[in-house]
Amino acid sequence: MSGSEPDVTRMFDLDPLGEDSFQATSPPVGRPRLFGGQVAGQSLRAACLTAGGRPPHSLHAYFIRPGSPDEPLTFDVARTRDGRSFSTRHVTASQGGKPILELIASFHDPEDGFDWQPDPPSGVPGPEGLSEPVLPSFFKHPAGFDIRVVNPPGGDEFPLAHPFWIRTSAPVGDDPALHACLVTYLSDMAVVSSARAPGSPRRLVTAVTLDHAMWFHRPQRVDEWLLYSVVPVTNHGARGLARGTLHSADGTLLVSVAQEALLRPG
């Protein structure tokens, strides 16, 4: 990594506090509250540090309270189970003694089996032919990511960010757990806005993540181009569900994502 590129991996350098407890700080990005993907990614990192090298295959997270970027985060890991092939970890992320996120992660030793996926998205231009646009405010994240929106908004259109190409601006290394944590971080980018029903009002009183789930199908490299696509599934009452996928540049399905958001109209 060159000296001019910010090291986005530093947010995953957790300090041990004791047995299966860790602490981390937040990168300054000018947000009034913590980015949910950061808390989920750091929570997964804490779980990975106790999983003995087994790679994660899924996680399920619930966002309980908003977090403050000015306070350190504490991650307490419970070793729920270690089996012959699977491990389960329960992580509580806290600030000021109060939980802000609960995450359960499952880890699986690689096994031989079937290898099938549906056809990848078609008609999507590659990242090399796309310019780096002026991104909407919901893309406020630490420097160090290269993002190329496939359909940039024009005029007064509501900025629907998905699909977009993304990678880190510099190499990350070969730790698969770190790549999974960075993918978890970016998996929360612009999902709430993409959970809105088409044609819904531009302004909402509340638009926040309620829960987030991920399935890691195949190994990922976040320093290579990833196509992230999210579509709304349904809106009812004050909640909206979105579903997403992350593909590699050659069309391989790497990760599936589902997220429910609180969408309160004005």
N, C-alpha and C positions, 0 to 999 in steps of 0.2 A: 504494500500500500504506500503510495507516495505521500510525502509530507503535506501536500496541498489538499488531500482528500480527507474529510472528516471520517473518523472511525465509528461507524454506527454500531459496531459490536460492543462498544464499551458499556452500553446500557445493560448488557448481560453479564458483566463482571460483578457477580454477587459476592458480598462479604459475609463469611460465616459468622454467625452469632453464637452458635452452640450446636448441639446435635439436631440436624435436620431443620435448622432455622437460619435464615439468610436476610441480608439487608441490601437495598439498592437505592440509588438516587435517580432522578429524572433528568433527561437532557433538556436544556432550555429551548423552547420553541415558541414562547409567547402565547400559549393557550391558557385560558382561565381555569381549566381543570385538566386532569390527566387524560391522555388518550387511552381508550380502552384496550387497543391492540398492544400498547406498551405493557400494561399491567398483566394482560393474558400471556404475552410472550415471556415476560420476566417470571411469571408464575410457572410456566412450562419449564423454563430454565432451572428453577429451583427443584422441580420434580425430576428433571433429567439428571441433576447432580446426585440424586439418591437412587437411580435406577440401574446402576452397574453397567452402563453402556448399552442397554436395550433401547432400540429406537422407539419413539412414540408412534402409535397408529391412530389415536383419536384423542380428542379432548372435548369437554363440555364445561362451559363457564357461565356463571351467573354474576351479573353486575349489581351490587347491592347498594352502594353509595358512590357519589362522585368523589374522586380523589383530588388532592391538592398537589400541584407541581413543586411546591415549596417545602414539602415534608418528605423525609425518607420513607420508603416502603419496607415493611417486614413481611417475610414469607415463611410460614410455618408449614412443614410438610409432614403428613401422616402416611406411613408405609402401610397401606391397607392390606396388600397381599403381594407375595412373591411366589409364583407358581413355576412349573417346569418351563413354560413357554411365555407366560404373561406376567406382568407386574401392574399393580394399580396404585396410584398415588392421589391423595387429596391435599390440595394446597389452599391455605387461607392467606390472602393478601390483606394487610392491615395498615392503617395509619392512625396514630393517636390511640392505639388500643382498640379500634373499631374496625371490623372487617369491611372491606370495600369490594372484594371479589372472592368467590369460591370457585375452585376449579378441580375437576377430576380428570386425570390423564391416565390412559392405558398404554402399556408398552408391550411389544411383541417381538420375540426373536424371529429373524427371517426364516421362512420355510418355503419349500418347493410347492408349486400348485399351478392353477390355471392363470393365464394372463390374457385378459379380455378387457376391452373398453369400447364404448360407442364411438362413432365417427367424431373427430374433432370439429370445432367450429369452422365453417367455410366462408370464404369471401372476406376475411379479415386481413387488411394489409399488414405487412411485417413492420417491425419497429424502425428499421433503417430508413424507410421512406416517409416517416412521420417527423414533423418538427416538434421541438420541445415547447409546449404552449405555456401561456400564463395560466397557472392552475387556479381553480376556485379556492375559496378560503378553507373548505373542509379538507384540503390537501396540506394543511400546515403541519409539517413533520420535520424531524431533524434533517439537515442537509446530509447528502450521501446516497440519495436515491435518484435514479434516472427514470422519469415517468413520461410515457408517450400516450396521450389520449387518442383513441381511434376516431371519435366523433366529437371534436371540440364544439362547444356551444356557440351559437351566433346570435347577435342582436339581443332580444329580451327573452330568449329561450332559457328555461330552467336548466342548469348545468348537470346533466346526467353523465357522470364520469365514466361509467362502464360501457364497453370494455376498455381496458388500457393495458399497455405493456409496462413492465416495471422490472428493474434490477438494481442492485447496489452499484454505486459509481466506481467501486474498487473491489478487488478480490477479497473474499472473506476467509479463505482457508478451507480445510477439508473435514472439519468437525461436523458430522451430519446432524447432531443435536442442535448446534448453533444455527445451521441453516433452517431447521424446523422452527426454532424460536423466532428467527427473522421473518419466516413465512407467516407465522402466527401474528407477528406485529403488523405486517402489511395487509393481512386478511381482513382487518377492520377498517381499511381505508374506503371511505365514501359508500359504505354499505347501507347506512341508515338512509341516506338520500336516495339510494337505489331501491329501497324497500317501499317507497311511496307509490301509491296507485298512479298510473298514468293520468295526467290531467288534474292531479290534486293541487290545492292552493300552494303558492310558492312559500308563504309564511306559515310556520307552525309555532304554537306556544312552546311545545316540548318536542324534541326529536333526539332520542338517546337510545343506546343499546340496552336491551334487557338481558338477553342471553345469546350465546355464541357457541357453535359446535363446528368441529373440524374432523376430517378423516384424511390421514396421510396415506395415500395409496401406494406411492412409489417415491424413491429418494428424490430430493429436490436440491437444486443449487440456486440460491437467491442472487448470486453474482452473474447468472446467465438470464437472458430474457424470459420472463414469465408473462403469459396472457391471462389477465384476471377479468372475468366476466360475471356480473351479478344481475339477476332479474327479479322483479317482484313476483311473489307467488299469490299472496292474498292480503287484503286489508279488511279489518272488521273492528268496529268500535275504535279504540285508541291504539290498536296494535297492528303492526304489519310484519309479514314474513318475507324474507328474501333468501334466494338460493344462488350459490356461486360455484365456479370452478376455476382452477389454476392449471393451465396447460404449459408445457414447454414449447419452445419455438418449432419443434418438429411435430407438434400435435399430440404429444403424450399427456394423458390425464394424470396429474400429480396429486392434486388435493381437491376435495369437495368441502364446501362451506355452507352452513345454514345459520341465519341470524334472525332474531325477533327484535323489533324496535318498538319503542313507545312513541306514537305519532299523535300528538294532541293538537287538533286544529284550533285556530283563534276564535 
